Amino acid sequence: IEPITEPVWDAPTGRSARPISTWNNAIIRALDAHDIAVTGEPGSYIDGADCYDPDGEEKFRGPHAINFWRCENISFSGYTIVDSANWAHAIFQSRNITTRNVKVYGGHDGFDVRTCDNVLVEDCVFHTGDDCIAGFDNNDVVIRRCSLNTSCSLFRFGGNNVLIEDCSGSAPGIYGHRCSLTPEQKAASFPTSPENSRHDTLNVFLYYCDFRAEIRRTPGEILMRRCTFEGPNRLFALNFDGKHQWCSNRSLASIKFEDCTFTGLRYPVHIYGDANEKLTFELENVNLSAAPEFADEPLINAVNYEAVRLKNVRIKGYNKPRMIAYTEGVFETVDSTPVEVVKPENDELVSVNRE
């Protein structure tokens, strides 16, 4: 596992790419370790207490619950994390990671891996205020049979050879997004509620690739299958438009959704890829339905795509299913609800992201 040779500190976000830094503080830490496990007995839990740190990320986040750097042969199992003051799991430059029967409630992100290889996450519960599962530059990843609930994105992820299967969840988020609290509420470690914080689920899958690491393999070969999610704003978003710091490294080459059902969508699919490395996006045996008040929204907005392919896709609740194609690419449908491909009224390339 290659060590970091150049210290990196990003002042606007407060996130550090150095393993020894304030941002990497955690209740449980490991650095350059191997054959290591965090195992919980029945009823065991780690309480982050939404700990407030005025010098932390976004001027309020405290330590992570678990933070590992440059480790291998890791096992997480059997415990619960509640109200983590930053990410529940922050795992970097590590390999051979197995996570089973772990639960995360409240706080921020549930499970973050970055520059990690051979990752298995199964039979877990991530009901979080921020992203459920996040990270980028991860290779050979399997995530299965997880219960997910969030007030941000279910997956904010990037990598190569990623399989997500038999996962489910519904919106809105049980725990609100803590960034939407007032400064006074953050300082008091105030609990979130529907009245004081955002609870909508933004994305099923939001592609992620920030600036803190070189991406080692072409991002792609991502498959989500046999998953069911109710009420998210979007199914998928790729925002490689130069305006998003969390999508500013290397774009995504391919992703496929198979044997899935997504209901109550608002803005279903947004693609803004790299003109030099375009996306292939596929839906097969997928059921999509719109939230009633969003029946007139486009099904797909697409910029810089190689191909969009729909096979046996059933679309309900949209008055006029259509794809807005800002640039040229292949569009194919087989045994699917008809989708009209239309050009925008002008040729200006606009960001397809909506928060």
Salt bridges, closest charged atoms under 4 A:
ASP32 OD1 - ARG70 NE 2.79
ASP35 OD2 - HIS34 ND1 2.62
ASP50 OD2 - ARG178 NH1 3.36
GLU57 OE2 - ARG15 NE 2.81
GLU58 OE1 - ARG61 NH2 2.73
GLU72 OE1 - ARG95 NE 3.17
ASP117 OD1 - ARG216 NH2 2.80
GLU122 OE2 - ARG100 NE 2.39
GLU122 OE1 - ARG144 NH1 3.11
GLU122 OE1 - ARG145 NH2 3.40
ASP123 OD1 - ARG145 NE 2.73
ASP130 OD2 - ARG61 NH2 3.43
ASP130 OD1 - HIS177 NE2 3.48
ASP131 OD2 - ARG156 NE 2.65
ASP137 OD2 - ARG216 NE 3.11
ASP140 OD1 - ARG217 NH2 3.39
GLU165 OE2 - ARG144 NE 2.96
GLU165 OE1 - ARG225 NE 2.83
GLU165 OE1 - ARG226 NH2 3.14
ASP166 OD1 - ARG226 NE 2.83
ASP200 OD1 - ARG198 NE 3.42
ASP210 OD2 - ARG212 NE 3.03
ASP241 OD1 - HIS244 ND1 2.84
GLU258 OE1 - LYS256 NZ 3.34
GLU277 OE2 - ARG250 NH2 2.81
GLU284 OE1 - LYS256 NZ 2.79
GLU297 OE2 - ARG354 NH1 3.34
GLU328 OE2 - LYS343 NZ 2.76
GLU332 OE1 - ARG309 NE 2.89
GLU340 OE1 - LYS320 NZ 3.53
